[in-house]
Amino acid sequence: MSSEYNVGRRKFVKSAVTLASALAIARVAPTWAIPQGRSFKDQVMKSDEIDLMIARTPLPVGQKLGKPITINGQMPGPLIRLTEGDRAKLNVTNRLAEDTSIHWHGIILPENMDGVPGVSFEGIKPGRTFKYRYDVQQNGTYWYHSHSGLQEQLGHLGPLIIEPKDGDIGADREHTIVLSDWTFEDPDEVFRKLKVAEGYYNYQKRTIFDTIEDIRKKGLKKTWKERAMWGEMRMSARDIADVTGSSYTYLMNGRDSAMNWSGLYKPGEKVRLRIINGSAMTFFDVRIPGLEMTVVAADGQPVKPVAVDEFRIGVAETYDVVVQPKDRRAYTIFAESFDRSGYVRGTLTHELGLAAPVPELRSAPERGMAAMGMSEEHMGMGNNGENGHAMAHKKTLPVENIEIKHSEEEHGAGAAMVATNPVSRLNEPGLGLENADHRVLVYADLIGAQEWPDTREPGRQIELHLTGNMERYMWSFDGDMFTEVDGPVQFHQGERLRLVLVNDTMMDHPIHLHGMWMELENGQYPRPRKHTISLKPSEKVSLLISADAPGSWAFHCHLLYHMHAGMFRVVNVA
Amino acid sequence: MRNKLIAICLLLFPLASYAGHAEPDWPEPVEKYYTGQILFDRLELSRSDNEENTAVWDLMAWYGGDYHRLVVKSEGENTQDDGAATHLESAEILYSYLISPFWSLQGGIGTRGELSSANSMENYAVISLMGLAPYWFEMDNSLIINEEGDAQFVIEAEYEWLLSQTSYLQPRVELVGNISDSTKYERESGLSNIRVGLRYRHEITREFAPYVGIYWDRALGNTADRVEANGGDITENGLVIGARVWF
């Protein structure tokens, strides 16, 4: 058995080396993203200390020359592989002309090792080296990225995989897949355009012909009523992503669709795909036509297996899925931007050089009344998109009994809307996926694989609202941008608390808490643990947190430009 | 110029209060953001039914943060070969404050008149309510009071229909009324003028969008009577060609 395995592996290596294209790719792609992936039986490459060099390096990105921020000459950066129980020793040297940092996303560690300038440390000055040291207390799929300015948009990110102590990855082979969005524009210029010209990157707005079409399909009265609702609120039903395929090249392991990142399998093998959304702004819908995917971990934490055909991955989230291709053929790994303005594909194949058909982009979705926190029945309107699944809940979630308190005045000029009737939307797959003719993962499907140590009931509740004003690109919590608030959100050390989040905007937001897990109250037990939770428009969710990590921690929207605009708070645990 | 603006803004805005936990010499995790824009909403040549060719500008420039901004607005025109000087319809400098998600309240000073002789310039104070009204009407409503105490209001509204992702049909209305008579500037009280325009604009880039259009202009009420009494036309219409440009 094991000798056959080795022969197979040698064949893979040989075919990889003989392909000239593979060599060409090797120059530009991160060296860890080799087609062979990593098999469970490989030796774990370990060095006691890992040196990471941050620099600006001209590199081809897709079909053009870019100047990304590289880590050890690569974009995305090297795959860092640690083992649970080890002490991480990571020396980060800054060869940029400005300060930098690395935040270890999803890792439980001391506050001064978390890597957020201004919260956990002062940042890494040009020419300096910062030595990160922490004990690795977990395993799974994570990632790391800069927490300085907009550096993440320039590719300052990479995968961080932590092996379980016994080395068992629950599969014969694994591939790490980092999804990201790249722009050839200066990220500061992108931010300025978002600030001064609302909708700058949106080329999927409604035109008068959409209205004419609606009148033809739905009748004048209903169309008028719908348009009046949106017009009254001055909101756009097609405002899905702030930065779109009009500027972005979507990348899989640093390669665009034409370069077609490929991962190998042997028919019958169980292959674990560690999928990381390292984008600045893009939610992806991921599927592998012809292959069922079994979700086995979310945000690095094991969940009870869920078989799906597609899943939406929010910015900064990770999912581990296991696939078992039995045929000798190629499969397309298709990651479609959730506004349908672009995609990136890669290939899972038994032999290099093959490709499978690439699906067409689906049409641009449009938000329905549910996005405003109004049920369509209430509006006297039929099914129009986002609402369909909301009534499917059987169990009553804790959040459904929580009455949300707010008034428009409370949130001020920084909040263009409040969700009049926020609801739980954990069993909705998300905008544009409602009518998919296959199984799509929903948060309500996730069940923790084990019971977490703290089983106390929450003693306290904190409610935070996600707010924004699209016209001026102001993003905030409770209507106040970070620069407007006077102090941190206070957690009492040792307490068990319930965090209630309410999305008072028309956008999806991936909300990330540093330093502590959030257990999602999705009606399942054990609850799934998350480091990043995506909220749909007008959604409310509740999360249980054990405030066991003393110190100051960042809490923010992981859409990079939303964070930069002020959707950021410090949580203080004391 | 830019440095001066920054200096003014720094005086206007209180220093950021710190919202986290940090050593004094650490940077802020998120900083206040200031930027600016120069927008020529209209930069055009028009030809009227009297066969007059006129160059027209309508610009707004601003610098500041999310709530507080310094705004400069100017409109004017120069008719070719009429022997008259450039007509400055307005040149204003205003402080702008965001009072609600879609509206800014602005206050400042302005001047207008023929640019030939300085003594004919009319200086005034202005308050504007500028923003986005429900149903997507882009509005700029101003109340103007000059040194003589004469009051006037100007209502401007624009709307955009998207024909495609880069082309627009844009109706525009401008209504002027005098709250009081003005003997010095020969103004009659009541509504004085309405100007309606329709432009078809195509974006080459988001920043540069040429357009063609038509306009119709009519004097109203007592103002129309005065124009007629002086033997003038109370209506004018014409074609325009120009570009909307920002940077």
Interface residues (C-beta under 8 A of the other chain):
Chain A: D99 V116 P117 G118 V119 F121 E122 G123 H147 F191 R192 K193 K195 V196 A197 Y200 Y203 Q204 K205 R206 T207 I208 F209 A228 G231 E232 M233 R234 A413 G414 A415 A416 M417 N469 E471 R472 M474 M481 F482 T483 E484 V485 D486 G487 P488 G551 S552 A554 M563 H564 A565 G566 F568 R569 V570 N572
Chain B: A16 S17 A19 G20 H21 A22 E23 D25 W26 P27 E28 P29 V30 E31 K32 Y33 T35 Q37 D66 Y67 L98 I99 S100 P101 F102 L132 P134 Y135 W136 W161 L162 L163 S164 Q165 T166 L169 R206 W246
